[in-house]
């Protein structure tokens, strides 16, 4: 490998974070996954989140919102796999980041969406309804119409 093809540690962590996040989406989007692919989906999402955390810790062109979005993906993965408890956990960590960092707009709406979806998977109707209402309220405040439409479409699937 030529020296110019070598990545710095900083760039390698970014590449891994992004590539693993995107790879997880290819598994999420699969209509039918094997048990091994389900495991790979969980592992890839956790690995992506880890690489973002290294970038944030070292102040390498990443912010806590990258961590939150990684938590959102983990929440979705666990919801897909029927683990409502873990889906709620990661949805709440995303919400905590949004609140701590003052992040609103679609990130806040998706944090509530993740928690509502987790509670739906856990068959907790009361909390599902509570967080779904919060997600709908937060979606109303989203400025970009395309993002708002995407949120509403996702909320309909809960």
DAGIMO-V31891 format. One record per residue. N is the residue number from 1. PSI is psi in whole degrees, -180 to 180 (none if undefined). Layout:
n=N psi=PSI
n=N psi=PSI
//
This chain:
n=1 psi=131
n=2 psi=151
n=3 psi=-37
n=4 psi=-15
n=5 psi=-12
n=6 psi=139
n=7 psi=145
n=8 psi=163
n=9 psi=-41
n=10 psi=-48
n=11 psi=-34
n=12 psi=-45
n=13 psi=-39
n=14 psi=-46
n=15 psi=-45
n=16 psi=-44
n=17 psi=-48
n=18 psi=-48
n=19 psi=-42
n=20 psi=-37
n=21 psi=-49
n=22 psi=-38
n=23 psi=-40
n=24 psi=-40
n=25 psi=-35
n=26 psi=-35
n=27 psi=-39
n=28 psi=-42
n=29 psi=-13
n=30 psi=134
n=31 psi=-42
n=32 psi=128
n=33 psi=150
n=34 psi=169
n=35 psi=-41
n=36 psi=-39
n=37 psi=-35
n=38 psi=-45
n=39 psi=-41
n=40 psi=-37
n=41 psi=-45
n=42 psi=-48
n=43 psi=-41
n=44 psi=-40
n=45 psi=-43
n=46 psi=-41
n=47 psi=-42
n=48 psi=-48
n=49 psi=-39
n=50 psi=-48
n=51 psi=-36
n=52 psi=-39
n=53 psi=-36
n=54 psi=-42
n=55 psi=-41
n=56 psi=-47
n=57 psi=-37
n=58 psi=7
n=59 psi=45
n=60 psi=76
n=61 psi=44
n=62 psi=155
n=63 psi=169
n=64 psi=-26
n=65 psi=-31
n=66 psi=-38
n=67 psi=-43
n=68 psi=-43
n=69 psi=-31
n=70 psi=-40
n=71 psi=-37
n=72 psi=-45
n=73 psi=-41
n=74 psi=-42
n=75 psi=-44
n=76 psi=-42
n=77 psi=-48
n=78 psi=-34
n=79 psi=-44
n=80 psi=-38
n=81 psi=1
n=82 psi=16
n=83 psi=84
n=84 psi=-38
n=85 psi=-47
n=86 psi=-35
n=87 psi=-44
n=88 psi=-44
n=89 psi=-52
n=90 psi=-30
n=91 psi=-41
n=92 psi=-34
n=93 psi=-36
n=94 psi=-46
n=95 psi=-43
n=96 psi=-42
n=97 psi=-45
n=98 psi=-46
n=99 psi=-45
n=100 psi=-39
n=101 psi=-2
n=102 psi=31
n=103 psi=130
n=104 psi=-141
n=105 psi=-142
n=106 psi=-25
n=107 psi=-45
n=108 psi=-43
n=109 psi=-41
n=110 psi=-27
n=111 psi=-46
n=112 psi=-38
n=113 psi=-43
n=114 psi=-43
n=115 psi=-44
n=116 psi=-44
n=117 psi=-41
n=118 psi=-44
n=119 psi=-34
n=120 psi=-44
n=121 psi=-36
n=122 psi=1
n=123 psi=36
n=124 psi=87
n=125 psi=-40
n=126 psi=-51
n=127 psi=-34
n=128 psi=-49
n=129 psi=-43
n=130 psi=-50
n=131 psi=-27
n=132 psi=-41
n=133 psi=-43
n=134 psi=-39
n=135 psi=-42
n=136 psi=-42
n=137 psi=-44
n=138 psi=-34
n=139 psi=-37
n=140 psi=-32
n=141 psi=-6
n=142 psi=131
n=143 psi=-44
n=144 psi=123
n=145 psi=-38
n=146 psi=-42
n=147 psi=-41
n=148 psi=-45
n=149 psi=-41
n=150 psi=-41
n=151 psi=-49
n=152 psi=-40
n=153 psi=-43
n=154 psi=-39
n=155 psi=-32
n=156 psi=-20
n=157 psi=-1
n=158 psi=none
//
